[in-house]
Amino acid sequence: MTVWKVTNSRILNCRDMADTRIDKFLWAIRAFKTRTDATDACKGGKVKIGGVNAKPSKEVKPGDILQVRKGTLTFTYKVLQPLERRVGAKLVPQYAENLTPASELEKLRAPVETFFVTRDRGAGRPTKKDRREIEEAWDAIDFNDIPDDVAARFGLTDEDIDSL
């Protein structure tokens, strides 16, 4: 649909603002830090409109329900009004309603109960000394003393723990 806009005694042909690309919309409502991140998420199948995977160029309309998977969380938004330009964080509720269930948001507060060995980027391969320290840390973990609630959360049975 074409909209004609009159400014300074000139008639301009403007794009209808009722539809906006989903990658631009997600960036504009601050669901993603950059448009590239939003586009990559769409291409990777992490964004759905009404339960269907959305390509980055898919148009969003008022009333659309968006599901955005970021890591282990799935955020749900309802489009109230499309927009193409990034707005301040205080203005986002005018354009999108956050419908993310509380159970999803609780995942942010859950303690991380996994053991990660991290290395600084560019540090190269672990040295022999580093490898020995990592092995000592792994050996120091007593897998027989895993609390029942932690084992239940990860679906471990007594037989699984015994095999460790």
C-alpha positions in Angstrom: 0.0 0.0 0.0 1.3 3.4 -0.9 0.9 6.4 1.3 1.4 9.9 0.0 2.8 12.5 2.4 2.8 16.2 1.7 5.7 18.2 3.1 7.0 21.7 2.1 4.5 21.8 -0.8 6.0 18.6 -2.2 4.2 15.2 -2.5 6.4 12.3 -1.4 5.7 8.6 -1.9 6.3 7.0 1.5 6.3 3.3 2.4 3.3 2.2 4.4 4.4 2.1 8.1 1.8 -0.5 9.0 4.3 -3.2 8.1 7.9 -3.5 9.3 10.6 -6.2 8.7 10.9 -8.5 11.7 14.7 -8.1 12.0 14.3 -4.3 12.2 11.4 -4.6 14.6 13.3 -6.9 17.0 16.3 -4.5 16.9 14.1 -1.5 17.4 12.4 -2.9 20.5 15.8 -3.8 21.9 15.4 -7.6 21.8 18.8 -7.7 20.1 21.8 -5.4 20.4 22.4 -5.1 16.6 20.3 -5.7 13.5 22.9 -8.2 12.4 22.2 -10.3 15.6 18.4 -10.0 14.8 19.0 -11.1 11.2 21.2 -14.0 12.3 18.6 -15.2 14.8 15.9 -15.2 12.1 18.1 -17.1 9.7 19.0 -19.6 12.4 15.3 -20.4 13.2 15.3 -18.7 16.6 12.5 -16.3 15.7 8.9 -17.4 15.1 5.7 -15.5 14.2 2.6 -17.4 15.4 4.7 -20.6 15.8 6.2 -20.5 12.3 9.9 -19.7 11.6 10.3 -16.2 10.3 12.8 -15.0 7.7 14.4 -11.6 8.4 12.3 -9.9 5.7 9.0 -11.1 7.1 6.7 -8.3 7.8 5.1 -7.9 11.3 1.7 -6.5 11.9 -0.1 -5.3 15.0 -1.3 -8.3 17.0 1.4 -10.7 15.8 2.9 -12.9 18.5 6.7 -13.2 18.3 8.7 -16.0 20.0 12.4 -15.2 20.3 14.8 -17.9 21.5 18.0 -16.5 23.1 20.1 -19.3 24.7 17.8 -21.4 26.9 15.1 -18.7 27.2 12.2 -18.1 24.9 10.9 -14.6 25.0 7.4 -13.8 23.8 6.3 -10.4 22.5 3.1 -9.1 21.1 3.4 -6.4 18.4 1.3 -3.4 19.4 2.6 -1.0 16.7 5.3 -1.6 14.1 8.3 0.6 14.0 11.5 0.8 12.0 13.7 3.1 14.1 15.2 2.2 17.4 13.5 3.9 20.3 14.5 4.5 23.9 13.9 1.7 26.4 11.1 3.7 28.1 9.1 3.9 24.8 9.3 0.1 24.0 6.1 -0.8 25.8 4.2 1.4 23.3 5.3 -0.8 20.5 5.6 -4.3 22.0 4.1 -6.1 25.0 6.4 -8.6 26.7 4.3 -11.8 27.3 7.2 -13.9 28.4 5.9 -16.3 31.1 7.4 -16.0 34.6 8.7 -19.6 34.4 11.0 -18.5 31.5 12.3 -15.5 33.4 13.1 -17.7 36.4 15.7 -19.4 34.3 17.7 -16.2 34.5 17.8 -16.4 38.3 18.6 -20.1 38.5 22.1 -20.8 39.8 24.5 -22.3 37.3 25.4 -25.7 38.7 27.8 -26.8 36.0 31.5 -26.7 36.1 33.2 -24.7 33.3 36.8 -24.3 32.6 37.3 -21.0 31.0 40.3 -19.6 29.3 41.0 -16.1 28.2 40.6 -15.5 24.5 44.0 -15.6 22.8 45.6 -17.5 25.7 46.4 -20.4 23.4 46.3 -24.1 24.3 46.6 -25.1 27.9 50.2 -25.8 29.0 51.1 -29.0 30.7 50.8 -27.2 34.1 47.4 -25.8 33.2 46.2 -29.3 32.1 47.4 -30.8 35.4 45.5 -28.1 37.4 42.4 -28.8 35.3 42.6 -32.5 36.0 43.1 -31.9 39.7 40.0 -29.8 39.8 38.0 -32.5 38.0 39.4 -35.1 40.4 38.4 -33.0 43.4 34.8 -33.2 42.5 33.1 -36.0 44.5 30.3 -37.2 42.2 28.9 -39.5 45.0 27.9 -36.4 47.0 25.5 -35.0 44.4 22.5 -33.6 46.3 19.2 -35.4 45.4 17.5 -32.2 44.3 20.4 -31.4 41.9 20.4 -34.9 40.5 16.6 -34.8 40.0 16.9 -31.4 38.2 19.3 -33.0 35.7 17.4 -36.3 35.5 20.2 -38.4 37.1 19.4 -41.7 38.7 21.4 -43.5 41.3 22.7 -45.8 38.6 23.9 -42.8 36.5 25.8 -41.4 39.6 27.3 -44.8 40.3 28.6 -45.1 36.8 30.5 -41.7 37.2 
